[in-house]
C-alpha cells in the first residue's frame, strides 16, 4: 500500500515539475479540490456511491493552449472503482463564439497498470456568453466527445453529444453557478445507449484568490427506459485557488 501511494505521489510531483519547466510562473493557473458523496459519470453511470475526492489543475500554455489534470479517488485505494487520472491538452479561444478543443488520456482503474480500461477522449465545445437579469451571465453550449479505446483496452469507445446552458449569478461576496443539459450517449464504455438530463447548482464564496464551493448538488435523470442507469443525486463541497 505504501509503495502504491509513493508511486502515485511521485507521478504528480513529476508532472508539476514538468509544468514548472515549461512555464515562467503559475499565473493564470487554477487548482480545485472537491469532496463528493459519490462518483457519477456524465452519462449517469454510477462508479461508486461512496465519498470520493477529486482534484483538478488547469494551467496556461503558449497562446490559447492550456493543460488540464484530474485525479479522482483515494491515493491509498488503488482499486477504488472511481479512481482515475485524466491528462489533457486543449485550445480555447474567445470570439464571436467561444471554442474549446481538448484531447486527453483517461487512465482508469487500475491506475498505472496498463490500458485494460483506458481511453483517449477528444472533445469539441462551442458556446456563447450572454447577460440577462433573469439568468445572470449564461452560456448556451453544444459539446461532442469521441471516446477511443486505448490499445489492448477492453472498451469499444463511442460518442457523446450534449447541449444545454450554464450560468452564474453574482451576489457580491458570493455567487450561484448552475447548469442544465440533455446528453445523448451511443454506448461509451460498453454501457447501453441513452438520453439523459443533467442539472447542477452550487454556491461559491470568494475571498481574494480563494473560493469555497458549498453546497453543491448534481442531479442525473436518465430518460431512456432500461438503460441500466437510475436517477442519481450527488452532493459536494470544495475549495479552489487561482494563481
N, C-alpha and C positions, 0 to 999 in steps of 0.2 A: 504494500500500500504506500509506504514512504517513497519507494522508488518511482511509482507512478506519479505521485504528487510532485516530486522533484523534476520529473521529465516534463510535466505539463507546465510547471513554473518556468523551467528553462526555455521552453518554446516561446512563451510570452516575453521573457526577458530578451531573447534573441530578436524577436520581432520588433520590440521597442527600440533596441539598439540599431536595427536596420533603418527604422524610421528616422532616428536621430542623425544617422549618417547621411541621409538624403534630404534632410530639411534643415534650414538655418535655425529655426526655432519651432515651437508648437503653436504659434499664433494661428487662430482660426480652427484649432482642433477642439474636439469635444469628447469627453468620456462620461458615460452614464451607466449606472448600475441600478437594476430593477429587481425587486423581490416579488414573485408571483405565487398565487395559490395553486397553480398548475401550469402545464405546458400544452398549448393547443396550437396546431399549425393553422395557417391562413385558410386552409380548406376544411377546417373543423375537426381534423383528426386529433384525438387526444393521445399525446405521448405519455403523459402521467398526470394524475390528479393530486400528486404530492407537491409541496412547495419547492420552487427552484429559484436560482439566482441567475440573472442574465446581465452580462456586461458588454457594452458597445463602445467602440473607439473609432471616431471619424477624424481624418486628418487631411489637410490640403496637400496636393502635389503641384506640379507645374501647371500654370494656366487654369483651365476649368476642370482639371483632373483631380481626383481625390481617392483616398484609400479608406477601407472600412474593414473592421474586425469585430466579430461577435463570438462570445462564448456563452453557452447555456448549460446549466447543470452544476454539479458539485465537483470540485477538483479532486476530492477523495473518493468519489463514487464513479469510477470509470465506466461501469456497466449501467449507469443510470439511463433509462430509455429515452430521456430528453437531452442527453449530453451531446453537444455538437460544437464544432468550431467552424465558422464561416469566414473566409478571407476573400476580399474582392477589390477590384479597381473600377472606378466609374468616371464618367464625364457628365457634368451638369452645367447647363447654360440657361441663363435667364434672358428672355427676349419678348417678342410678341406673344409667344407661348414658352413655358419652361419645359426643357427637355432633359431627361436624366437617363443615361445608358450605363449599364453595370454588368460586369461579368465576374463570377466568383466560383470558388470551390467549397463545397459543403462537406466537411469531414464529419461523418455521422458515426454513431455507435458501431464498433468500439473505436475510440479515438486513437489515431496514430498506429493502427494495426491493419493497414491495408484498405483497399477500396470496396470491401464487401457491400457496403450500403452508402457509398459516397456518390455525389452527383455534381456536375457542373450546372450552374444556373446563370442564364443570360436574361436580363430584364430591360425593357424599354418602357418609359413612362412619359406621358405628356400631360401638362396641367396648365392652368391659367388662373392668376390670382385676381380676386375682386374684393371690394369693400361694400358693406351694406349695414344699415342699422339693425336689421333683423338677424343676419347670420354672422356679423362681425367681419373679420378677414377670412375669406373662404376660397377654396380652390376645387373646381371640378377636375377630375383626373381620369385618365384611361391608362391601364398598365397591362402589359403582356409579358409573361415569363415562360421561357423554354427550359425544360429540365432534361439534361442529357446524362445518362448513366456513365460513370467513370469506367475505364477498362476493368473487366472482371467483376463489376458491381452486379448485385442481384436484382437491381431495379431496371425498369424498361424506359424510364423517362416519361415525357409528356409535356403538356402545356396548361397554363392557367391564364385566364383573362379576367380583368377586374375593372369596374367602373364605379365611380361614386364621388363623394365630396368630403373634404376635410377642412376644418376651420378653427378659428381661435377668437375668443372674446377677451379683451384686455380690461382688467378692473383695477388698475393701479399697481398695488403690491402683489396682486395675484392675477391669474388668467385661467380660462377654461378652454381646453382643447377637445375637439370632438371629430368624429368621422363616421360615415355610413357608406356602405358599398354592397354591390352584388358581385359575386365571383362565380365563374364557370371553370371547373376542373375536369379535364378529359381523362383523368386516371393516373395522375402523377404518383410516384412511389407505389405503383400497383394497387392503389385504392380504387374504389368504384367511382365512376364519373358522377358529378353532381352540380347543382346550383346551390349557392349558399348566400345568406345575408349576414353581414358583419357590422356591428356598431361598437364604437369605443368612446369613452369620455374620461377626462381626468382634470384635476385641479392642480395648477402649478403655482408655487410660492417662490418668487425670485428675490434673492438678496445679493447684489453685486454680480459676480460671475457664477455664483452657485444657485442651483434651483432644486427645490424639493417637489416631487410629484406625489401628491396624496390628497384624496384617494384616487385610484384609477380602476376602471372596470372595462372588460371586453365581453361582448355577447356574440355568440356564434349560433346561427339558426339555419340548419340545413333545410332546403326547400324541395329536395328530391327524395321521394319515399324509398325506403330500403337501400339507402346509400351507405349504411354501416356507421353513420355519424349520428350524434344526438345534440340537442340544444345544450350548450356549454356556457358557463359564466366563469370568468377568471378575474379575481381582484388583484390589485397591485399597488406597490408603493416603491419609490426610488428617489435617487438624487443624481444630479449631473453637475459638471463643471466645464465652463467654456474658457479655453486658454486665450 
